């Protein structure tokens, strides 16, 4: 099942994606998509809905973040062995956990705003894990039972901000630095989150190409680990790290985004995103 929200920013309606990738209007059945709807009970109810029975939404509507109610935006750094090698960093002994500000969240195809004084704007295609039931001190064997589904995240990063101190948050949390979507894909459609191809292009040139199999810490390990230190609530999202090919790691010299650049990115089974970089104009 693929759930989405579509419409003008701030006025999105609930939607469902049919077998042909088209948006169907779900708003007559549910008012919105949030923690209640992505709970096991809510998903069980929605699973009875056949997308083809819903009205077709014409005109290629804007897609918003696929659900609301994201209380925590947790991120994992250096979680791909080939990316750690690219960055010249040692393999971490445990997941590197940091947070992205919830104010950075944006729709999957909305513009990415380059902040004031930004000189090293970078991209990161990542697998997002959406929590469906409360997770506290869960063990790895049962961790995936707490997952409602998966989606694409672009962990947009300003490297000059990020690496100015030992804490990464200020380089990861600027407005529009967290595109999520295009839809939430429930776990019944993703049998194994550790075999997913992923890619990212900048201006049509392939920059990242990887697979979740090279994760150092699996999705189950990450959910279990994070739940030892904070209670994960329905709607929380964890973005799980990026494969090689980020701009900071380019040889012989880094390559960074500039206004006018276009990122397109995707993960097998989870759809695609597209963002244009625009300068801050406030």
NUROKOL-54480 format. One record per residue (C-alpha): residue number from 1; residue in three letters; chain; y, x negated, z negated. Coordinates in steps of 0.1 Angstrom, whole numbers. Layout:
+-----+---------+--------+-------+-------+-------+
: num : residuo : cadena :     y :     x :     z :
+-----+---------+--------+-------+-------+-------+
: NUM :     ALA :      A :     Y :     X :     Z :
...
+-----+---------+--------+-------+-------+-------+
//
This chain:
+-----+---------+--------+-------+-------+-------+
: num : residuo : cadena :     y :     x :     z :
+-----+---------+--------+-------+-------+-------+
:   1 :     UNK :      A :     0 :     0 :     0 :
:   2 :     UNK :      A :    35 :   -13 :     9 :
:   3 :     UNK :      A :    64 :     1 :    -9 :
:   4 :     UNK :      A :   101 :    -4 :     0 :
:   5 :     UNK :      A :   136 :     9 :    -6 :
:   6 :     UNK :      A :   159 :    15 :    23 :
:   7 :     UNK :      A :   195 :    25 :    29 :
:   8 :     UNK :      A :   230 :    13 :    21 :
:   9 :     UNK :      A :   233 :   -12 :    -7 :
:  10 :     UNK :      A :   234 :     8 :   -40 :
:  11 :     UNK :      A :   222 :    40 :   -23 :
:  12 :     UNK :      A :   186 :    31 :   -14 :
:  13 :     UNK :      A :   158 :    56 :   -12 :
:  14 :     UNK :      A :   121 :    52 :   -18 :
:  15 :     UNK :      A :   100 :    44 :    12 :
:  16 :     UNK :      A :    65 :    35 :    22 :
:  17 :     UNK :      A :    54 :    13 :    52 :
:  18 :     UNK :      A :    28 :    28 :    76 :
:  19 :     UNK :      A :     1 :    10 :    95 :
:  20 :     UNK :      A :    25 :     2 :   124 :
:  21 :     UNK :      A :    51 :   -14 :   101 :
:  22 :     UNK :      A :    75 :    16 :   102 :
:  23 :     UNK :      A :    94 :    29 :    72 :
:  24 :     UNK :      A :    84 :    64 :    60 :
:  25 :     UNK :      A :   106 :    84 :    36 :
:  26 :     UNK :      A :    90 :    87 :     2 :
:  27 :     UNK :      A :   120 :   101 :   -16 :
:  28 :     UNK :      A :   108 :   137 :   -17 :
:  29 :     UNK :      A :    78 :   126 :   -38 :
:  30 :     UNK :      A :    95 :   101 :   -61 :
:  31 :     UNK :      A :   132 :    96 :   -69 :
:  32 :     UNK :      A :   129 :    58 :   -69 :
:  33 :     UNK :      A :   106 :    28 :   -73 :
:  34 :     UNK :      A :   107 :    11 :  -107 :
:  35 :     UNK :      A :    85 :     0 :  -136 :
:  36 :     UNK :      A :    70 :    35 :  -140 :
:  37 :     UNK :      A :    61 :    38 :  -103 :
:  38 :     UNK :      A :    45 :     3 :  -102 :
:  39 :     UNK :      A :    25 :     8 :  -133 :
:  40 :     UNK :      A :   -13 :    14 :  -129 :
:  41 :     UNK :      A :    -8 :    52 :  -133 :
:  42 :     UNK :      A :    21 :    53 :  -109 :
:  43 :     UNK :      A :     3 :    33 :   -82 :
:  44 :     UNK :      A :   -28 :    54 :   -86 :
:  45 :     UNK :      A :    -7 :    85 :   -79 :
:  46 :     UNK :      A :    11 :    69 :   -49 :
:  47 :     UNK :      A :   -22 :    57 :   -35 :
:  48 :     UNK :      A :   -31 :    93 :   -27 :
:  49 :     UNK :      A :    -1 :    96 :    -4 :
:  50 :     UNK :      A :    -8 :    89 :    33 :
:  51 :     UNK :      A :    21 :    72 :    49 :
:  52 :     UNK :      A :    16 :    92 :    82 :
:  53 :     UNK :      A :    22 :   124 :    62 :
:  54 :     UNK :      A :    57 :   113 :    54 :
:  55 :     UNK :      A :    88 :   117 :    75 :
:  56 :     UNK :      A :    95 :    87 :    98 :
:  57 :     UNK :      A :   128 :    69 :    92 :
:  58 :     UNK :      A :   144 :    61 :   125 :
:  59 :     UNK :      A :   170 :    36 :   134 :
:  60 :     UNK :      A :   158 :     4 :   117 :
:  61 :     UNK :      A :   174 :    10 :    83 :
:  62 :     UNK :      A :   186 :   -17 :    60 :
:  63 :     UNK :      A :   159 :   -27 :    35 :
:  64 :     UNK :      A :   169 :   -33 :    -1 :
:  65 :     UNK :      A :   150 :   -50 :   -29 :
:  66 :     UNK :      A :   116 :   -31 :   -29 :
:  67 :     UNK :      A :   119 :   -19 :   -65 :
:  68 :     UNK :      A :   144 :   -18 :   -93 :
:  69 :     UNK :      A :   141 :   -27 :  -130 :
:  70 :     UNK :      A :   137 :   -65 :  -128 :
:  71 :     UNK :      A :   144 :   -76 :  -163 :
:  72 :     UNK :      A :   133 :  -112 :  -159 :
:  73 :     UNK :      A :   133 :  -134 :  -128 :
:  74 :     UNK :      A :   110 :  -163 :  -138 :
:  75 :     UNK :      A :   105 :  -192 :  -115 :
:  76 :     UNK :      A :    81 :  -221 :  -113 :
:  77 :     UNK :      A :    91 :  -255 :  -100 :
:  78 :     UNK :      A :    71 :  -283 :   -82 :
:  79 :     UNK :      A :    40 :  -261 :   -79 :
:  80 :     UNK :      A :    27 :  -273 :   -46 :
:  81 :     UNK :      A :    10 :  -307 :   -45 :
:  82 :     UNK :      A :    24 :  -315 :   -10 :
:  83 :     UNK :      A :    59 :  -304 :   -20 :
:  84 :     UNK :      A :    58 :  -326 :   -52 :
:  85 :     UNK :      A :    48 :  -355 :   -30 :
:  86 :     UNK :      A :    77 :  -348 :    -6 :
:  87 :     UNK :      A :   101 :  -347 :   -35 :
:  88 :     UNK :      A :    87 :  -380 :   -49 :
:  89 :     UNK :      A :    79 :  -363 :   -82 :
:  90 :     UNK :      A :    47 :  -366 :  -102 :
:  91 :     UNK :      A :    23 :  -337 :  -105 :
:  92 :     UNK :      A :    34 :  -317 :  -136 :
:  93 :     UNK :      A :     9 :  -314 :  -164 :
:  94 :     UNK :      A :    18 :  -278 :  -169 :
:  95 :     UNK :      A :    39 :  -252 :  -150 :
:  96 :     UNK :      A :    76 :  -260 :  -148 :
:  97 :     UNK :      A :    93 :  -228 :  -159 :
:  98 :     UNK :      A :   129 :  -219 :  -154 :
:  99 :     UNK :      A :   149 :  -187 :  -147 :
: 100 :     UNK :      A :   169 :  -173 :  -119 :
: 101 :     UNK :      A :   198 :  -150 :  -129 :
: 102 :     UNK :      A :   191 :  -113 :  -121 :
: 103 :     UNK :      A :   225 :  -111 :  -105 :
: 104 :     UNK :      A :   212 :  -134 :   -77 :
: 105 :     UNK :      A :   188 :  -107 :   -65 :
: 106 :     UNK :      A :   195 :   -93 :   -30 :
: 107 :     UNK :      A :   178 :   -75 :    -2 :
: 108 :     UNK :      A :   154 :   -94 :    21 :
: 109 :     UNK :      A :   178 :   -94 :    51 :
: 110 :     UNK :      A :   212 :   -95 :    34 :
: 111 :     UNK :      A :   235 :  -124 :    40 :
: 112 :     UNK :      A :   232 :  -155 :    17 :
: 113 :     UNK :      A :   267 :  -164 :     4 :
: 114 :     UNK :      A :   274 :  -201 :     2 :
: 115 :     UNK :      A :   293 :  -206 :   -31 :
: 116 :     UNK :      A :   325 :  -224 :   -36 :
: 117 :     UNK :      A :   321 :  -262 :   -37 :
: 118 :     UNK :      A :   286 :  -260 :   -23 :
: 119 :     UNK :      A :   275 :  -290 :    -3 :
: 120 :     UNK :      A :   237 :  -290 :    -5 :
: 121 :     UNK :      A :   225 :  -255 :     1 :
: 122 :     UNK :      A :   187 :  -253 :     6 :
: 123 :     UNK :      A :   159 :  -229 :    13 :
: 124 :     UNK :      A :   125 :  -223 :    -3 :
: 125 :     UNK :      A :    99 :  -197 :     9 :
: 126 :     UNK :      A :    79 :  -185 :   -21 :
: 127 :     UNK :      A :    52 :  -160 :   -32 :
: 128 :     UNK :      A :    67 :  -135 :   -57 :
: 129 :     UNK :      A :    44 :  -119 :   -83 :
: 130 :     UNK :      A :    54 :   -85 :   -97 :
: 131 :     UNK :      A :    42 :   -76 :  -131 :
: 132 :     UNK :      A :    29 :   -40 :  -135 :
: 133 :     UNK :      A :    17 :   -39 :  -171 :
: 134 :     UNK :      A :    29 :   -58 :  -202 :
: 135 :     UNK :      A :    15 :   -93 :  -205 :
: 136 :     UNK :      A :    16 :  -111 :  -238 :
: 137 :     UNK :      A :    -8 :  -140 :  -247 :
: 138 :     UNK :      A :   -31 :  -130 :  -218 :
: 139 :     UNK :      A :   -59 :  -153 :  -208 :
: 140 :     UNK :      A :   -63 :  -166 :  -173 :
: 141 :     UNK :      A :   -95 :  -146 :  -166 :
: 142 :     UNK :      A :   -76 :  -113 :  -171 :
: 143 :     UNK :      A :   -41 :  -123 :  -159 :
: 144 :     UNK :      A :   -43 :  -107 :  -125 :
: 145 :     UNK :      A :   -50 :   -73 :  -141 :
: 146 :     UNK :      A :   -13 :   -73 :  -151 :
: 147 :     UNK :      A :     0 :   -78 :  -116 :
: 148 :     UNK :      A :    12 :   -48 :   -96 :
: 149 :     UNK :      A :    17 :   -66 :   -63 :
: 150 :     UNK :      A :    33 :   -94 :   -43 :
: 151 :     UNK :      A :    63 :  -100 :   -22 :
: 152 :     UNK :      A :    83 :  -127 :    -5 :
: 153 :     UNK :      A :   111 :  -146 :   -23 :
: 154 :     UNK :      A :   135 :  -170 :    -9 :
: 155 :     UNK :      A :   144 :  -193 :   -38 :
: 156 :     UNK :      A :   178 :  -203 :   -24 :
: 157 :     UNK :      A :   190 :  -234 :   -41 :
: 158 :     UNK :      A :   222 :  -254 :   -43 :
: 159 :     UNK :      A :   209 :  -289 :   -49 :
: 160 :     UNK :      A :   242 :  -305 :   -60 :
: 161 :     UNK :      A :   245 :  -279 :   -87 :
: 162 :     UNK :      A :   208 :  -279 :   -96 :
: 163 :     UNK :      A :   205 :  -317 :  -100 :
: 164 :     UNK :      A :   238 :  -323 :  -118 :
: 165 :     UNK :      A :   219 :  -318 :  -152 :
: 166 :     UNK :      A :   183 :  -316 :  -164 :
: 167 :     UNK :      A :   185 :  -278 :  -164 :
: 168 :     UNK :      A :   181 :  -262 :  -129 :
: 169 :     UNK :      A :   195 :  -227 :  -136 :
: 170 :     UNK :      A :   230 :  -231 :  -123 :
: 171 :     UNK :      A :   217 :  -243 :   -89 :
: 172 :     UNK :      A :   193 :  -214 :   -86 :
: 173 :     UNK :      A :   212 :  -183 :   -99 :
: 174 :     UNK :      A :   243 :  -179 :   -77 :
: 175 :     UNK :      A :   249 :  -145 :   -61 :
: 176 :     UNK :      A :   225 :  -138 :   -32 :
: 177 :     UNK :      A :   202 :  -167 :   -41 :
: 178 :     UNK :      A :   172 :  -144 :   -47 :
: 179 :     UNK :      A :   163 :  -123 :   -16 :
: 180 :     UNK :      A :   132 :  -102 :   -25 :
: 181 :     UNK :      A :   111 :   -82 :     0 :
: 182 :     UNK :      A :   109 :   -67 :    26 :
: 183 :     UNK :      A :    84 :   -47 :     6 :
: 184 :     UNK :      A :    61 :   -48 :   -24 :
: 185 :     UNK :      A :    25 :   -51 :   -13 :
: 186 :     UNK :      A :     0 :   -39 :   -39 :
: 187 :     UNK :      A :   -29 :   -60 :   -51 :
: 188 :     UNK :      A :   -55 :   -39 :   -33 :
: 189 :     UNK :      A :   -42 :   -53 :     0 :
: 190 :     UNK :      A :   -42 :   -89 :   -12 :
: 191 :     UNK :      A :   -77 :   -98 :   -22 :
: 192 :     UNK :      A :   -69 :  -134 :   -29 :
: 193 :     UNK :      A :   -33 :  -146 :   -34 :
: 194 :     UNK :      A :   -44 :  -182 :   -31 :
: 195 :     UNK :      A :   -51 :  -181 :     7 :
: 196 :     UNK :      A :   -18 :  -170 :    21 :
: 197 :     UNK :      A :    -1 :  -188 :    50 :
: 198 :     UNK :      A :    37 :  -191 :    46 :
: 199 :     UNK :      A :    65 :  -204 :    68 :
: 200 :     UNK :      A :   103 :  -207 :    71 :
: 201 :     UNK :      A :   125 :  -214 :   101 :
: 202 :     UNK :      A :   162 :  -223 :   102 :
: 203 :     UNK :      A :   179 :  -214 :   135 :
: 204 :     UNK :      A :   145 :  -209 :   151 :
: 205 :     UNK :      A :   132 :  -243 :   141 :
: 206 :     UNK :      A :   101 :  -244 :   119 :
: 207 :     UNK :      A :   110 :  -262 :    86 :
: 208 :     UNK :      A :    83 :  -251 :    62 :
: 209 :     UNK :      A :    46 :  -244 :    69 :
: 210 :     UNK :      A :    22 :  -241 :    41 :
: 211 :     UNK :      A :    -5 :  -221 :    23 :
: 212 :     UNK :      A :    -8 :  -209 :   -13 :
: 213 :     UNK :      A :   -41 :  -228 :   -15 :
: 214 :     UNK :      A :   -21 :  -260 :   -22 :
: 215 :     UNK :      A :    -6 :  -245 :   -54 :
: 216 :     UNK :      A :   -11 :  -268 :   -84 :
: 217 :     UNK :      A :   -12 :  -238 :  -107 :
: 218 :     UNK :      A :   -27 :  -206 :   -94 :
: 219 :     UNK :      A :   -11 :  -172 :   -98 :
: 220 :     UNK :      A :   -35 :  -163 :  -126 :
: 221 :     UNK :      A :   -27 :  -196 :  -144 :
: 222 :     UNK :      A :    10 :  -190 :  -141 :
: 223 :     UNK :      A :     9 :  -154 :  -154 :
: 224 :     UNK :      A :   -12 :  -165 :  -183 :
: 225 :     UNK :      A :     9 :  -196 :  -191 :
: 226 :     UNK :      A :    42 :  -177 :  -190 :
: 227 :     UNK :      A :    29 :  -149 :  -212 :
: 228 :     UNK :      A :    22 :  -175 :  -239 :
: 229 :     UNK :      A :    60 :  -180 :  -243 :
: 230 :     UNK :      A :    76 :  -147 :  -234 :
: 231 :     UNK :      A :    64 :  -111 :  -231 :
: 232 :     UNK :      A :    62 :  -101 :  -194 :
: 233 :     UNK :      A :    72 :   -65 :  -189 :
: 234 :     UNK :      A :    66 :   -41 :  -160 :
: 235 :     UNK :      A :    91 :   -50 :  -132 :
: 236 :     UNK :      A :    95 :   -87 :  -142 :
: 237 :     UNK :      A :    89 :  -110 :  -112 :
: 238 :     UNK :      A :    77 :  -146 :  -111 :
: 239 :     UNK :      A :    84 :  -167 :   -80 :
: 240 :     UNK :      A :    57 :  -194 :   -78 :
: 241 :     UNK :      A :    70 :  -224 :   -60 :
: 242 :     UNK :      A :    74 :  -236 :   -25 :
: 243 :     UNK :      A :    54 :  -257 :     0 :
: 244 :     UNK :      A :    69 :  -288 :    17 :
: 245 :     UNK :      A :    97 :  -287 :    42 :
: 246 :     UNK :      A :   128 :  -281 :    21 :
: 247 :     UNK :      A :   160 :  -295 :    34 :
: 248 :     UNK :      A :   164 :  -319 :     5 :
: 249 :     UNK :      A :   131 :  -336 :    15 :
: 250 :     UNK :      A :   138 :  -341 :    52 :
: 251 :     UNK :      A :   134 :  -376 :    66 :
: 252 :     UNK :      A :   152 :  -398 :    74 :
: 253 :     UNK :      A :   180 :  -378 :    58 :
: 254 :     UNK :      A :   183 :  -345 :    40 :
: 255 :     UNK :      A :   194 :  -314 :    60 :
: 256 :     UNK :      A :   213 :  -286 :    43 :
: 257 :     UNK :      A :   224 :  -251 :    53 :
: 258 :     UNK :      A :   259 :  -243 :    66 :
: 259 :     UNK :      A :   278 :  -211 :    74 :
: 260 :     UNK :      A :   263 :  -194 :   104 :
: 261 :     UNK :      A :   228 :  -207 :    99 :
: 262 :     UNK :      A :   200 :  -182 :   100 :
: 263 :     UNK :      A :   168 :  -184 :    79 :
: 264 :     UNK :      A :   137 :  -164 :    88 :
: 265 :     UNK :      A :   106 :  -166 :    66 :
: 266 :     UNK :      A :    73 :  -149 :    60 :
: 267 :     UNK :      A :    40 :  -148 :    42 :
: 268 :     UNK :      A :     8 :  -135 :    58 :
: 269 :     UNK :      A :     4 :   -98 :    47 :
: 270 :     UNK :      A :    37 :   -96 :    30 :
: 271 :     UNK :      A :    61 :   -93 :    60 :
: 272 :     UNK :      A :    92 :  -113 :    69 :
: 273 :     UNK :      A :   128 :  -119 :    58 :
: 274 :     UNK :      A :   159 :  -129 :    77 :
: 275 :     UNK :      A :   192 :  -141 :    62 :
: 276 :     UNK :      A :   224 :  -154 :    77 :
: 277 :     UNK :      A :   245 :  -179 :    56 :
: 278 :     UNK :      A :   281 :  -169 :    52 :
: 279 :     UNK :      A :   309 :  -186 :    33 :
: 280 :     UNK :      A :   322 :  -173 :     0 :
: 281 :     UNK :      A :   354 :  -153 :     8 :
: 282 :     UNK :      A :   365 :  -139 :   -26 :
+-----+---------+--------+-------+-------+-------+
//
